Amino acid sequence: MLLSFSEKQIGALFPAFLHIDKQLNISAMGPGILRHLPHVRMGMPCAEAFDIVNYDTAQFFQEGANVQPVSLIARDSDVHLSGAAIFHDAGCLLAVRFAITEDMFADSSMDLSDFGHADPVILSTMLIVLQRAMLEESQANAIELAHERQRSADLLERTSRVAGYMAHDFNNLLSVIRLNTDRLSRQFGKDEKIGKLAEIIQEMAARGSEITQSLMTLSLQRTDTRQPLSVDQVIQDNMGVLDSVVGSNITLKLNLDADGRKSVVSYSDFLNALINLLLNAREAMPMGGQIALSTSLGVGQSKSHADGDADADMAASGSYIAIQIADTGIGMSDALLARAFEPQFSSKPNGTGLGLASVRNFAAEMGGDVWLESVEGMGTTAYLHLPVARTVAPLVAAGSSPPNAGTPNALGKQRILLVEDEPYALEALVEMLEAEGYAVTACTSGEEALRALAQNAYDVLLTDVLMPGQNGTEVARDACIVQPSIKVILMSGYVPDSAALQPGWLFLHKPMESAKLLQLISG
Amino acid sequence: MYGMIHRAMRQMVQEELGEEAWLALEQKLDIGPTELLTGMVYDDALSLEIVAEAAARFNLSVDQTLEAFGQYWVRFAGQGSLSSIMKFTGQNLASFITNLDRLHLAVGSAMPGARLPTFSTLENAPGHLVVEYRSDRVGMEPFVKGLLQGLMDRFDACGEIAVVHRGEKTILFDIRYQDKG
């Protein structure tokens, strides 16, 4: 025999071991048996304490030889043991272990001491139990993180809302200050002292305006103004930026032929859209190439509208400015094209997937459209269509005005329906506009404005947005129904939800400059 | 240390001083739920910062807090998701301590990167244990003493724990105890 072990050593390896002699009596047992099956005694017939599941007990020594698998069940309890029966000259060593399941960890009277140090089953069962515990903890972690995220989002949302309200109210006050300072300058500006004081007030109001811009940024409010912009002009004015976007190994060719026509867009959003489309083109040409940026005027439905997968706002207006950005890059597969505008989808390793998605949002908000066409290996062309801004509302001829309406421009003046619930701002605006030669009907509420619209025709509706009762966008919508040719200019310290705006409406951010307002009215 | 340790410290502070105290601690250290992820290994420096900040709030020294936390940890583990495995590790003080390394073996497999200590029972007589603690971490003596005290509480025993030797990486604890019953 190469090795010989004491009972204690065998007990350390197999705490539930049993030894039976040739007469089938128990002649030795491990500490686990002593602890958990106290009725089992030395010298007791094995068959009195256990059923040997896979042997006929009487034939045990005749059937078994060498090392065989064995399974036992204690007769007066539900303890199961399994392992190996090692036959030898003096009897048989049952090197068995207690059967264990995960559930027994919490309920059983057994513990680690009842299992051998090298028992692989116990280690793996412990691992399962531990991993289950970790999973439970991870679920608790995930719930906590989700709650925390929600709390943060709620807090941010509340802060944003408060900041937005504050900015709105402050902008209204600044607007009143600016407009009335303009009045002061106009009326008494010749007096050097008063002129200087007016300048100081204007400067302070401008600083206050910067503070509200910061608040608006904090509240995630947009602060830009939507205005009619010449697409060609914006591109020409920003050629330096656009050139640097495409990089030195790519040639940017321009062909601007939109005839100086304007679209009502946000300047910065339009520029961002152009930059994103150029970046996309650049990424398709890592070895360099050419990008052709062109503009033209189009009439009728754009491709996407014709396909019926977008609203028909622009198609209804009839004419659009078509901007094309064509690259000579690697092109895109149909599968890639189908997903190109999906948020957070990108074919580039470091792409955010936000560029084209933001262009699509911009186009939709402006009442336009964007899409890509591509041939693999040949290049991709991005088409961005924006509606042409309506020109100043044509004068309504006598007899074509609404019932009971006075004729616009009857006295050679453009007629402005002005709606503003802030009396000081209203007063200042009326005075300024009248001084510029406009015929102004002043209303302090949306309801009053709708009554005026039913009685008279107007060239321009200039309205505040947030007002008690009928708000400015509702008044504008009704005004466009009653008088479709009316030019709408919204003014607010808030940028209204783009969904509430219609293409062609102008938006002026408060606090506004008189000159800017006059430019929008006459532009 | 593992995030579970941080979670236990949070629970201890919340139980002893209230929810607000923990929120103030989180604010002071600029931490949040992302520093309390159970299976995440954090720098020991962060764990000790949390302990030090808790100590200031308990009005205790860092060592006193570590000892109290060691004691609390046993209760925390015994009540949470680890309760069944704690029960399975041992059903009396001597067997639990003797089997601690086997528990840690499984924990080490489930949490890769864990720097787990070892506990060797050098003497095991009725009412008397000599246990060698070995770790590459320093400064954990009060925590381990608290753990041993926590285990005595767990098994309804009372007694004395004395440090009889301090080596470079080892500490020898002499535990004399008796059942409270």
Interface residues (C-beta under 8 A of the other chain):
Chain A: E102 F105 A106 S108 S109 M110 D111 L112 S113 H117 L123 M126 L127 V129 L130 Q131 R132 A133 M134 E136 E137 S138 A140 N141 E144 L145 E148
Chain B: G3 M4 R7 G32 P33 T34 L36 L37 T38 G39 G80 S81 L82 S83 S84 I85 K87 F88 T89 G90 Q91 S95 T98 N99 R102 L103 L105 A106 V107 S109 A110 M111
